Amino acid sequence: MFIVDRTRGSLWDPSAAPIPEDPIGHRVVEKVGIDASVKGRHDASDFELAWPEGWDDINLEDYLD
């Protein structure tokens, strides 16, 4: 996880501080990023897909006309 502080954010974020003298009215925010890439040092089985309980019990045709 990483944080980029003092980044230009949305015009409509009321919790952010306005950038002084910005003619458009941008605001200063912090942004968070997560590195979710698979690393080669991990076992591939650690990254297998997980399905919700009962996933196999659902039949899509039961919900379609």
Steps between C-alpha positions, in 0.01 A plus 500: 500500500622849427369850560550799273438812701435855383343385173245692296158353565140546402330836478206358696682348800378709793753344740800617293677833527463731197820578308568871545462707184391200289261654245301177467483425872685170528565366848796332673448139608694184581468194280557139601621221274539126556749285311294185442733339247603138549860471610716218366618407848150384603339166429250526215242308706481802733329687217232254393151638443268488799127461454222586747340219700213342308632625166450157339140486629388799290342434162489812280203366303290521818524880480444549126170515313 
